[in-house]
Amino acid sequence: MREHDQIAGAATGPATAGLFIVERRLPPEISGRQMEVLQSALARAAGRFNGCSEGVHYLGSIFLTRSRRLLSLFWADSLETVRAVNEVSLIPFASIEPAIELSGPGRP
């Protein structure tokens, strides 16, 4: 989907297939090993939904060290599917938002 199409869709109603960001606020004492376990739990939960013909893919996460926020990226058929995956993972989250990818000059 082109960026213009994603922007138009985001402004007109409920989120449909596309990119979603799930925000988590992590405790200061979280270890690297605990982050690995969290990452694995998200991947497994998304994999279980894909096995049930639900369109969702866990793309990875970005950890913002100063603010202790974890932003997890998903490509999915709907926001509801992303919510379900994250609820099944049993890892608390603060929000889920539709997102628009803006490719940099080095990416197609």
C-alpha positions in Angstrom: 0.0 0.0 0.0 1.4 3.4 -0.9 1.9 6.1 1.8 -0.8 8.3 0.3 -3.3 5.4 0.4 -2.4 4.7 4.0 -2.8 8.3 5.1 -6.2 8.5 3.4 -7.4 5.3 5.0 -6.2 6.3 8.5 -8.3 9.5 8.3 -11.5 7.9 7.2 -12.4 5.3 9.8 -11.4 2.1 11.6 -8.0 0.7 10.9 -7.8 -2.0 8.2 -4.8 -4.0 7.1 -1.6 -2.3 7.7 1.1 -1.4 10.2 0.4 -1.1 13.9 2.5 0.0 16.8 2.0 -1.4 20.3 3.5 0.7 23.1 4.6 -0.8 26.4 6.3 0.9 29.4 8.9 -1.3 30.9 10.2 -1.3 34.5 13.7 0.1 35.1 14.9 -3.2 36.4 14.1 -5.3 33.2 17.1 -7.3 32.1 18.3 -8.1 28.6 17.2 -11.7 29.2 13.7 -10.6 30.1 13.5 -8.5 27.0 14.5 -11.6 24.9 11.7 -13.6 26.6 9.2 -10.8 25.9 10.3 -10.7 22.2 9.9 -14.5 22.0 6.4 -14.4 23.6 5.2 -11.8 21.1 6.6 -13.8 18.1 5.0 -17.0 19.4 1.6 -15.3 20.0 1.6 -13.9 16.5 2.6 -17.3 15.1 -0.3 -19.0 16.8 -2.7 -16.5 15.2 -1.1 -17.0 11.8 -1.7 -20.8 12.3 -5.4 -20.0 12.7 -5.5 -18.1 9.4 -5.5 -14.7 11.1 -3.4 -12.2 9.2 -0.8 -10.9 11.6 3.0 -10.7 11.6 5.2 -9.5 14.4 7.9 -7.4 12.7 10.1 -6.6 15.7 10.4 -4.0 18.4 12.3 -0.8 19.2 13.3 0.0 22.8 13.6 3.6 23.8 16.1 3.4 26.6 15.6 6.8 28.3 11.8 6.6 28.5 11.8 2.8 29.0 9.2 2.4 26.2 9.0 -0.6 23.9 7.4 0.0 20.6 6.4 -3.3 18.9 5.6 -3.4 15.2 2.9 -5.6 13.6 1.5 -6.0 10.2 -2.1 -7.2 10.5 -5.5 -7.4 8.9 -7.0 -5.3 11.7 -6.3 -3.5 15.0 -8.6 -6.1 16.7 -6.3 -8.9 15.6 -3.2 -7.0 16.9 -5.1 -6.5 20.2 -5.9 -10.2 20.5 -2.3 -11.2 19.8 -1.0 -8.9 22.5 -3.6 -10.0 25.0 -2.8 -13.6 24.4 0.9 -12.8 25.0 0.1 -11.8 28.6 2.4 -8.8 28.3 0.7 -5.6 29.4 0.6 -2.8 26.9 -0.4 0.9 27.0 -1.7 1.5 23.5 -2.1 0.2 20.0 -2.1 2.7 17.1 -2.3 2.3 13.3 0.9 3.6 11.8 2.2 4.8 8.5 5.7 3.8 7.3 7.6 6.7 5.7 10.5 5.1 3.7 13.9 6.7 3.9 16.0 7.6 0.8 17.9 4.3 1.1 14.7 2.1 1.0 12.4 1.3 -1.9 
